[in-house]
Amino acid sequence: MPNDDAPSPSLPEGRFDGREAFDALLRGALSAAAQQGWKEIVFSDPDFADWPLGERATIEALQAWSASGHRLMLLAQRFDVLERGHARFVPWRRMWDHIIECRATGKAAGSEVPSAIWTPTWFVHRIDPERSRGVSGDDARARRALREAIDECWRLGRPAFPASTLGL
């Protein structure tokens, strides 16, 4: 049975620098999520423009994780870049709408969305998204502080990135 309370020894801790390092962390997180059956994952970024969400391997890992029915939260300032730039992700999102919640903060005051991956046992926080520099780890205090920042933006946000749009 998966244990959401135990940190994964396979996920790195410490500083990372560069886009390749961040992409590798995302791939590793998704692999661990599927293997360990994480109940919840939060993706947070102003627009997800440089995340590898459109890659076949990313979608396959998300598919393996989602098959066991969990929860994915997506927080952004806006989702238009994600919708246009990640062609494989959009249909996957439609298929798994029942486990995905999306919120956008727009340009609301205090809505500076952190660039991060949060799970109950591990996190990645891109402190400098422009250069893809940040930290990852399982430190409870850092994980809690990151979740509080995400939750505050979530509270300011509104539902966004619908699985389908209904017209009249």
C-alpha positions as CSV (number, residue, x, y, z in Angstrom):
1,M,0.0,0.0,0.0
2,P,1.4,3.4,-0.9
3,N,2.6,5.6,1.9
4,D,2.2,9.4,1.4
5,D,4.1,10.1,4.7
6,A,7.4,8.5,3.8
7,P,9.9,10.6,1.7
8,S,11.1,8.9,-1.5
9,P,14.9,8.2,-1.4
10,S,14.9,8.4,-5.2
11,L,13.9,12.1,-5.3
12,P,16.7,14.6,-5.0
13,E,17.1,17.2,-2.3
14,G,19.0,20.5,-2.6
15,R,19.6,23.2,-5.2
16,F,19.1,22.8,-8.9
17,D,20.1,25.0,-11.8
18,G,18.8,25.1,-15.3
19,R,15.9,24.0,-17.4
20,E,17.2,20.4,-17.9
21,A,17.5,19.9,-14.2
22,F,14.0,21.2,-13.6
23,D,12.6,19.0,-16.3
24,A,14.4,16.0,-14.8
25,L,12.9,16.8,-11.4
26,L,9.4,17.0,-12.9
27,R,9.9,13.6,-14.7
28,G,11.2,12.1,-11.5
29,A,8.3,13.4,-9.5
30,L,5.8,12.0,-11.9
31,S,7.5,8.6,-11.9
32,A,7.5,8.5,-8.1
33,A,3.9,9.6,-8.0
34,A,2.8,6.6,-10.1
35,Q,5.1,4.2,-8.3
36,Q,4.1,5.4,-4.8
37,G,0.5,6.3,-5.4
38,W,0.7,9.9,-4.2
39,K,-2.8,11.1,-3.5
40,E,-2.3,14.7,-4.5
41,I,0.0,16.7,-6.7
42,V,0.0,20.5,-7.1
43,F,1.5,22.2,-10.2
44,S,1.9,25.9,-9.8
45,D,3.4,28.4,-12.3
46,P,2.5,31.7,-13.8
47,D,1.8,30.1,-17.2
48,F,3.6,26.7,-17.5
49,A,5.3,27.9,-20.7
50,D,8.5,26.1,-20.1
51,W,7.3,23.0,-18.4
52,P,7.6,19.7,-20.3
53,L,3.9,19.0,-20.0
54,G,3.4,18.3,-23.7
55,E,6.0,15.5,-23.8
56,R,4.8,11.9,-24.4
57,A,6.7,10.7,-21.4
58,T,5.1,13.2,-19.1
59,I,1.6,12.3,-20.3
60,E,2.4,8.6,-19.9
61,A,3.6,9.2,-16.3
62,L,0.5,11.3,-15.6
63,Q,-1.7,8.6,-17.1
64,A,-0.1,5.9,-14.9
65,W,-0.5,8.0,-11.8
66,S,-4.1,9.1,-12.6
67,A,-5.3,5.6,-13.2
68,S,-5.5,5.1,-9.5
69,G,-7.8,8.1,-9.1
70,H,-6.0,10.9,-7.3
71,R,-6.1,14.7,-7.3
72,L,-4.1,17.2,-9.4
73,M,-4.3,20.9,-8.7
74,L,-3.1,23.3,-11.4
75,L,-2.6,26.9,-10.3
76,A,-1.5,29.7,-12.8
77,Q,-2.0,33.3,-13.4
78,R,-3.2,32.3,-16.8
79,F,-3.7,29.1,-18.8
80,D,-3.7,30.3,-22.4
81,V,0.0,29.4,-22.9
82,L,-0.6,25.9,-21.5
83,E,-3.6,25.4,-23.8
84,R,-1.7,26.6,-26.9
85,G,1.8,25.1,-26.1
86,H,1.1,21.6,-24.7
87,A,-0.9,19.8,-27.3
88,R,-0.7,16.4,-25.6
89,F,-1.6,17.7,-22.1
90,V,-4.9,19.4,-23.1
91,P,-6.7,16.1,-24.2
92,W,-5.3,14.3,-21.2
93,R,-6.7,17.1,-19.0
94,R,-10.1,16.7,-20.6
95,M,-10.1,12.9,-20.0
96,W,-9.2,13.3,-16.4
97,D,-11.4,16.3,-15.6
98,H,-12.9,14.5,-12.6
99,I,-9.6,14.5,-10.7
100,I,-8.2,17.9,-11.8
101,E,-8.9,21.3,-10.4
102,C,-7.6,24.5,-12.1
103,R,-7.6,28.0,-10.8
104,A,-6.2,31.2,-12.3
105,T,-5.3,34.3,-10.3
106,G,-5.1,36.7,-13.2
107,K,-3.5,40.0,-12.3
108,A,-5.0,40.2,-8.8
109,A,-2.8,42.0,-6.2
110,G,-0.8,39.4,-4.3
111,S,-1.3,36.8,-7.0
112,E,2.4,36.1,-7.7
113,V,2.0,32.4,-8.4
114,P,5.1,30.4,-7.3
115,S,6.7,28.1,-9.8
116,A,6.5,24.8,-8.0
117,I,5.6,21.2,-7.7
118,W,4.1,20.2,-4.3
119,T,3.3,16.8,-3.0
120,P,2.5,15.6,0.6
121,T,6.1,14.3,0.9
122,W,8.3,16.3,-1.5
123,F,8.5,19.6,-3.4
124,V,10.3,21.6,-6.1
125,H,10.4,25.3,-5.9
126,R,11.8,27.4,-8.8
127,I,12.8,30.5,-6.9
128,D,14.2,32.0,-10.1
129,P,11.9,30.6,-12.9
130,E,13.6,32.7,-15.6
131,R,16.9,30.7,-15.1
132,S,15.1,27.6,-13.7
133,R,17.0,27.8,-10.4
134,G,15.6,26.6,-7.1
135,V,15.4,23.9,-4.5
136,S,13.8,20.5,-4.0
137,G,13.5,18.3,-1.0
138,D,11.3,16.8,1.7
139,D,11.9,19.3,4.5
140,A,8.5,19.6,6.2
141,R,8.9,23.3,7.1
142,A,9.8,24.4,3.6
143,R,7.1,22.2,2.1
144,R,4.5,23.7,4.5
145,A,5.6,27.3,3.7
146,L,5.4,26.6,-0.1
147,R,1.9,25.1,0.4
148,E,0.8,28.1,2.3
149,A,1.9,30.4,-0.5
150,I,0.2,28.2,-3.1
151,D,-3.0,28.1,-1.0
152,E,-3.1,31.9,-0.7
153,C,-2.9,32.2,-4.5
154,W,-5.5,29.5,-4.8
155,R,-7.8,31.5,-2.5
156,L,-7.4,34.6,-4.7
157,G,-8.0,32.6,-7.9
158,R,-11.1,31.6,-9.8
159,P,-11.9,28.4,-11.7
160,A,-10.2,28.3,-15.0
161,F,-9.0,26.0,-17.9
162,P,-12.3,24.1,-18.2
163,A,-12.2,20.6,-19.7
164,S,-14.8,21.7,-22.2
165,T,-16.6,24.9,-23.2
166,L,-20.3,24.9,-23.7
167,G,-21.9,27.4,-26.0
168,L,-25.4,28.5,-26.6
